[in-house]
Amino acid sequence: MQRSGLRLLVILGSVLAICSGTYVPISQATVDGVSIKYADKEFLVKQKFFFEILRHLHQPIAFEEYLPYTDRWITDPSKYANYTEVSEFMRSYEQGLLRKGQIFTIYNYWYAKQTLQLYRFLDNALDWDTYYKNVVWARQNLNEGMFLSALTLSVLHRPDLQGIILPAIYEIYPHHFFDGDVFHDAANRRAIDPNYGFHTNKRYNLAQSNYSSSFATQFYGEGSLSYFTEDVGLNSYYYYFMMDYAPFLGGDKLGLKNDRRGELYLYMHQQLLARYYLERSSNGLGPIQELTWESPIATGYYSMLRYWNGVPFRSREANFLWRPYDPIKLGGLKAHEERVRQAIDLGYVVTRDGQRISLRTPEAIDVVGNLVSGSVDSVNGDYYKMIETTARMILAQGDYYGSASEVWPGVLMHYETSMRDPVFYQFYQRLLGFYWDFKSYLAPYTAEELTFAGVEIKGVSVEKLVTYMEPFDVDISSGLGFNYGAEQSTWNFSVYARKQRLNHKPFSYVLNISSQVAGKAVVRMYMGPKMYQLSQLQYMKKFFVEMDQYTVELTVGDNQIRRNTRQFYYDIRDRTTYTELYKRIMKAYRGEERFVLDMSEVHCGWPDRLLLPKGHPNGLPLSFFFIVTPFYPPKMAQFSSFDATYTCGTGSGSKYIDALPFGFPFDREINFSNFATKNMIFSDVLVYHVDGNQTNESH
């Protein structure tokens, strides 16, 4: 998730013929004194394959070169690292997996188990020939949603596939991002106009929505947030985070625990809620509603989404009552929550073998996070169970162990649609009670822990903050049926769905620091509610969003640090569309141009457009907070175990700048007698929202 000033963006990688090592898919040249990395031909072969195999996922494979491999998988045991796991998957396949065309959700026990088996089947291939032929077979014969999940997990986690980029999830599965009427309109237009989708002028290929407003959440003003909660970039961010750290993956092989995955899980959700709170403030909405298992859920939700097969996503009535729901499942969830709560209060957790691990050290937040998320890296998942998964199943009125005829998923049962539903935020606010309970047992930071001796922030100046709405077109053509028998190419077929989205004008700030010492330091920047008096911070600290984090080299004397939003540590720009990126890959594949690994594509970052909340025409008052700390080296030096030019480094253990807790210094109770140190500063700012579509000069 995290990013440096160089912007750690996932770019393009490849697969070595022997998949036991990590292949670096580059050649290198120096242009005007700057080192440039290029994708080589072997990489481009693999990248071309993934883009083609995912095109029109719900239709049979139509690329002739892959058709010979659709009827069989590679049976030679010597082609696999662990043939026992391969055999296990094949037994499940023979007994019957979720069929093609049926609705898939990762929050179903059987589907998740089958997905894990399929992932292992792909993961165990020892060479590219075995791997890609098995992918072709799985693409043709297995459920589309399950195949996509397993393939994505494989690309994200195989060491030899690091850097391979997949089309954006909202272009592979556009039905999970746009209302069903958009696809209905597109289908009608295609029936009338044979050139629809092929017009050179893009505006003639737009699919329209019949709805002038969102009906999804017409309760308590929640619908006013749809531009944020339905943003394709925001929902993609969450999807890829959950796939990077899928709860059923982990252990020593993948090393996800090296990334402080439990702490990261809790902090990521805490940051999402803080950002959501600021967006609510922009729209005049109050705090997030409390979710209890005893009171009805006031906010109903009608997503207006339809699956590829036409079935609507399951909805929830307003004032949803718990009483008719299975009391055994609900009682079990309450018991699982109580076990974690008791462990935090008692100050220790009991492992599977009966050992006690203290929960009174700062590092133990990682243990708590793994307990709450129910990941395989939990010290005792058998006892503390999967709170998140069980809760999602209950909130979606589903059955975790249901069969295909019984499973009717709502948006909470997919990573990429969860954030559309107001109850997502209500539930995670409840879940984060464990986070804050744990932190309450840690002593407040001392003056020595907060202070940077000899360093003082003299002042900060921030340029005017302006947001605006702009139209954004997404290529949804891969979600529409295509006649491969016609003369026209699928790569010239583009249908777009348009949404209004939030954006902001780039801005810079200047930080003036006086230092009596020279050396490496770390700057953190946060955004939160306007602070009228420092004592408010005890409550408001949980609503501060970390915007930026970076290292600086201080010199003795005055230091002036200028920083632009284009440099921000966590932020990424828009993805290149499926078709356009494919055409670039093919030009490089044919030798017409070189494919530069320039960090322009990524799956693991916060959308730059959503850096600021919408604001008000007259200015939404907020506070920026800056703190400069000494450099505390992490256990593994940043970037020391992965190449930041083409991978996110998930599971590397060397993603982070320093060793301080996530959220420092807002993650603990505050002792106001020593909190306001010279190396920190609050700055009042206003976020202005302007009407009408504005041109962002930097684009």
Summary of the structure (lengths in Angstrom):
residues: 699
radius of gyration: 25.2
end to end distance: 23.9
largest distance: 75.2
contacts: 2218
relative contact order: 0.15
helix: 38%
strand: 18%
